[in-house]
Amino acid sequence: MNHIDQTFAGLKEQGKTALIPFLTVGDPDAGTTIEIIRQLEAAGADLIELGVPYSDPLADGPVIQRASGRALQHGITITECIQVAEDARKSGVKLPFILFTYYNPVLQMGLEKFFDLISKKEISGLIIPDLPTEEDAELRAMAEAANIHLIPLVAPTSKERIARITGRARGFIYCVSSLGVTGVRSDFHSGIDSFLSDVRQSTELPIAIGFGISSREHVERFSKQCDGVVVGSAIVRKIEETLPLLQSAEHRREGLEQIRQFVQGLKG
């Protein structure tokens, strides 16, 4: 059984909603990313999205773009991102990892090598925002053979397209709260509740919502309708704010503690 399935099944038994933080691997460096992952788990995270920094992102807003820029300046590659997952696991982290990457780095590595590597490093899920469902047959087949869930992004659209996307999904459905890129928002479009209802009716898989979730109030609001809540830009921005502390040997623990407290506060 895939680690993602086990996690959602356990949370359902407890009547809890999954908190799914996103971070950019390598911001500010690989070693600090591992320490941040440990803090996210300590703060109550249930799964973690590991974002591969990319120079030409489709779905990332300015906060994550800046984080990717910092990571790329240090030469972080997709291979090193996968290694971070293994090193975090060796440090004692238990929760499932989901790799968030664009398709080009996967193609450059080669599909067989890529899936061999991420399965060995205990990565349970994969999100590729620039790979349309109409073009993912080869990658999907390889993911299923490796017992890795290819998790789709579903934006507000027609019921027919929602059903087409969710019908082949594995793990959970990632519902995009609004059209456009990631980023902190103060409100959501008026049709969000009906969109989530349409997705719920189209699948028996857990559904999670992301893009713009940035506060405890947002988490509480969507926990009533969703099985998981993804918080990305707000956490990446918090990491950005604490960079002076994280990059100081004297104040590093303080920076990590601030990140832990921020994520813990999202759960109430």
C-alpha positions as CSV (number, residue, x, y, z in Angstrom):
1,M,0.0,0.0,0.0
2,N,1.3,3.4,-0.9
3,H,2.4,5.6,2.0
4,I,0.0,8.4,0.9
5,D,-3.0,6.0,1.0
6,Q,-2.0,4.8,4.5
7,T,-1.7,8.4,5.7
8,F,-5.1,9.5,4.4
9,A,-6.8,6.3,5.7
10,G,-5.4,6.9,9.2
11,L,-6.5,10.5,9.2
12,K,-10.0,9.6,8.1
13,E,-10.3,7.1,11.0
14,Q,-9.3,10.0,13.3
15,G,-11.6,12.5,11.7
16,K,-8.7,14.7,10.8
17,T,-7.7,16.8,7.8
18,A,-4.2,16.4,6.3
19,L,-1.9,19.4,6.5
20,I,0.4,19.4,3.5
21,P,3.2,22.0,3.5
22,F,5.1,22.8,0.4
23,L,8.7,24.0,0.4
24,T,11.3,24.6,-2.2
25,V,14.2,22.2,-1.9
26,G,17.6,23.9,-1.5
27,D,16.2,27.2,-0.2
28,P,18.5,28.3,1.3
29,D,20.5,25.1,1.0
30,A,20.0,21.3,1.0
31,G,21.1,20.8,4.6
32,T,18.8,23.5,5.9
33,T,15.9,22.0,3.9
34,I,16.3,18.7,5.8
35,E,16.2,20.6,9.1
36,I,13.1,22.5,7.9
37,I,11.4,19.2,6.9
38,R,12.1,17.9,10.4
39,Q,10.4,21.0,11.9
40,L,7.4,20.7,9.6
41,E,6.9,17.1,10.8
42,A,7.3,18.2,14.4
43,A,4.7,20.9,13.8
44,G,2.1,18.4,12.8
45,A,2.5,18.1,9.0
46,D,1.0,14.9,7.5
47,L,2.6,14.9,4.1
48,I,5.1,17.2,2.5
49,E,5.5,18.5,-1.1
50,L,9.1,18.9,-2.1
51,G,9.3,21.5,-4.8
52,V,12.1,21.1,-7.4
53,P,13.4,24.6,-8.2
54,Y,12.9,25.4,-11.9
55,S,13.9,28.4,-13.9
56,D,10.8,28.8,-16.0
57,P,7.8,27.8,-13.8
58,L,4.2,27.7,-15.0
59,A,2.3,27.6,-11.8
60,D,4.6,29.3,-9.3
61,G,3.9,32.8,-8.0
62,P,6.6,35.4,-7.1
63,V,7.3,34.0,-3.6
64,I,8.1,30.5,-4.9
65,Q,9.9,31.9,-7.9
66,R,12.3,33.8,-5.6
67,A,12.9,30.6,-3.6
68,S,13.7,28.7,-6.7
69,G,16.1,31.4,-7.8
70,R,17.9,31.2,-4.5
71,A,18.1,27.4,-4.7
72,L,19.3,27.4,-8.4
73,Q,22.0,29.9,-7.5
74,H,23.4,27.1,-5.2
75,G,23.2,24.6,-8.1
76,I,20.3,22.5,-6.7
77,T,19.2,19.9,-9.3
78,I,16.4,17.4,-9.4
79,T,18.8,14.6,-8.4
80,E,19.9,16.6,-5.3
81,C,16.2,17.2,-4.4
82,I,15.6,13.5,-4.5
83,Q,18.7,12.9,-2.4
84,V,17.3,15.4,0.2
85,A,14.2,13.2,0.5
86,E,16.5,10.2,1.3
87,D,18.6,12.1,3.7
88,A,15.5,13.4,5.5
89,R,14.3,9.9,5.8
90,K,17.6,8.8,7.3
91,S,17.3,11.6,9.8
92,G,14.1,10.0,11.1
93,V,11.3,11.7,9.1
94,K,8.4,9.3,8.7
95,L,5.7,11.2,6.7
96,P,5.2,10.7,2.9
97,F,7.0,12.8,0.4
98,I,5.5,14.2,-2.8
99,L,7.8,15.5,-5.5
100,F,6.6,18.6,-7.3
101,T,8.5,19.1,-10.5
102,Y,8.1,20.4,-14.0
103,Y,8.3,17.8,-16.8
104,N,11.5,19.0,-18.5
105,P,13.9,17.9,-15.6
106,V,12.2,14.5,-15.6
107,L,12.7,14.1,-19.4
108,Q,16.3,15.2,-19.2
109,M,17.0,12.6,-16.6
110,G,15.1,9.9,-18.5
111,L,11.8,8.3,-17.3
112,E,13.3,4.9,-16.4
113,K,16.2,6.4,-14.4
114,F,13.8,8.9,-12.8
115,F,11.3,6.3,-11.5
116,D,14.0,3.9,-10.4
117,L,15.6,6.7,-8.4
118,I,12.5,8.1,-6.7
119,S,11.1,4.7,-5.8
120,K,14.4,3.8,-4.2
121,K,14.4,7.1,-2.2
122,E,10.9,6.4,-0.9
123,I,9.0,9.2,-2.6
124,S,5.3,8.3,-2.7
125,G,3.8,10.8,-5.0
126,L,4.5,13.0,-8.0
127,I,2.9,16.3,-9.2
128,I,3.9,17.6,-12.6
129,P,1.8,20.8,-13.3
130,D,2.8,21.3,-16.9
131,L,1.9,17.7,-18.1
132,P,-1.7,17.6,-19.3
133,T,-3.7,14.5,-18.5
134,E,-4.2,14.0,-22.3
135,E,-0.4,13.5,-22.6
136,D,0.6,11.6,-19.5
137,A,-0.1,8.0,-20.5
138,E,3.5,6.8,-20.7
139,L,4.5,8.5,-17.4
140,R,1.4,7.4,-15.7
141,A,2.0,3.8,-16.6
142,M,5.5,3.9,-15.3
143,A,4.4,5.6,-12.1
144,E,1.8,2.9,-11.4
145,A,4.3,0.2,-12.1
146,A,6.6,1.8,-9.4
147,N,3.7,2.3,-7.0
148,I,4.1,6.0,-7.1
149,H,0.9,8.1,-7.3
150,L,0.7,10.7,-10.1
151,I,-1.4,13.3,-8.5
152,P,-3.4,15.6,-10.8
153,L,-4.1,19.3,-10.4
154,V,-7.8,20.1,-11.1
155,A,-8.8,23.7,-11.6
156,P,-12.4,25.0,-11.7
157,T,-13.7,23.7,-15.1
158,S,-16.6,21.6,-16.5
159,K,-17.9,18.6,-14.7
160,E,-17.0,16.5,-17.7
161,R,-13.3,17.5,-17.6
162,I,-13.2,17.1,-13.8
163,A,-14.5,13.5,-14.2
164,R,-12.0,12.8,-16.9
165,I,-9.1,13.9,-14.7
166,T,-10.2,12.3,-11.5
167,G,-11.2,9.0,-13.1
168,R,-7.5,8.1,-13.7
169,A,-6.1,9.7,-10.5
170,R,-4.2,8.0,-7.7
171,G,-3.4,9.1,-4.1
172,F,-5.6,12.2,-3.9
173,I,-7.0,15.0,-6.1
174,Y,-5.2,18.4,-5.8
175,C,-7.9,21.0,-6.2
176,V,-6.6,24.4,-7.3
177,S,-8.5,27.1,-5.5
178,S,-8.4,29.6,-8.3
179,L,-7.0,30.1,-11.8
180,G,-3.5,31.5,-12.0
181,V,-0.3,31.0,-10.1
182,T,0.4,30.1,-6.5
183,G,0.4,32.9,-3.9
184,V,-1.1,34.2,-0.7
185,R,-4.7,35.3,-1.1
186,S,-7.2,37.0,1.2
187,D,-10.3,35.5,-0.4
188,F,-11.4,32.9,-2.9
189,H,-13.7,33.0,-5.9
190,S,-17.4,32.7,-5.3
191,G,-17.8,29.3,-7.0
192,I,-15.2,27.5,-4.9
193,D,-17.6,25.5,-2.8
194,S,-19.6,24.3,-5.8
195,F,-16.3,23.3,-7.5
196,L,-15.2,21.3,-4.5
197,S,-18.6,19.6,-4.5
198,D,-18.2,18.6,-8.1
199,V,-14.8,17.1,-7.5
200,R,-16.1,15.3,-4.4
201,Q,-18.9,13.7,-6.4
202,S,-16.5,12.6,-9.2
203,T,-14.1,10.5,-7.1
204,E,-13.8,8.3,-4.0
205,L,-10.2,9.5,-3.5
206,P,-9.4,12.1,-0.9
207,I,-9.4,15.7,-2.1
208,A,-7.0,18.4,-1.1
209,I,-7.0,22.1,-1.9
210,G,-4.1,24.4,-2.5
211,F,-3.0,27.7,-4.1
212,G,-3.6,30.6,-1.8
213,I,-4.1,28.8,1.5
214,S,-2.2,30.9,4.0
215,S,-3.8,31.1,7.4
216,R,-5.4,29.1,10.2
217,E,-8.7,30.5,9.1
218,H,-8.2,29.2,5.6
219,V,-7.2,25.8,6.9
220,E,-10.3,25.6,9.1
221,R,-12.6,26.8,6.3
222,F,-11.5,24.2,3.9
223,S,-11.1,21.4,6.4
224,K,-14.9,21.2,6.5
225,Q,-15.0,20.2,2.8
226,C,-11.6,18.6,2.0
227,D,-9.4,15.8,3.3
228,G,-6.2,17.8,2.9
229,V,-5.1,21.4,2.8
230,V,-1.8,22.4,1.0
231,V,0.0,25.5,2.3
232,G,2.8,26.6,0.0
233,S,3.6,30.3,-0.6
234,A,2.9,31.3,3.0
235,I,5.5,28.8,4.3
236,V,8.0,29.6,1.6
237,R,7.6,33.3,2.5
238,K,8.1,32.5,6.2
239,I,11.4,30.7,5.2
240,E,12.4,33.8,3.2
241,E,11.7,36.0,6.2
242,T,13.9,33.9,8.5
243,L,16.8,33.6,6.0
244,P,19.1,35.9,8.1
245,L,18.5,33.6,11.1
246,L,18.8,30.4,9.1
247,Q,22.1,31.5,7.7
248,S,23.6,32.4,11.0
249,A,25.2,29.7,13.1
250,E,24.3,31.6,16.3
251,H,20.6,32.1,15.4
252,R,19.8,29.1,13.2
253,R,17.7,27.3,15.9
254,E,15.7,30.5,16.4
255,G,14.9,30.6,12.7
256,L,13.9,26.9,12.6
257,E,11.7,27.4,15.6
258,Q,9.9,30.3,14.0
259,I,9.1,28.2,11.0
260,R,7.8,25.3,13.3
261,Q,5.6,27.7,15.3
262,F,4.1,29.2,12.1
263,V,3.2,25.8,10.7
264,Q,1.9,24.6,14.1
265,G,-0.3,27.7,14.2
266,L,-2.0,26.7,11.0
267,K,-3.4,23.7,12.7
268,G,-4.7,25.6,15.7
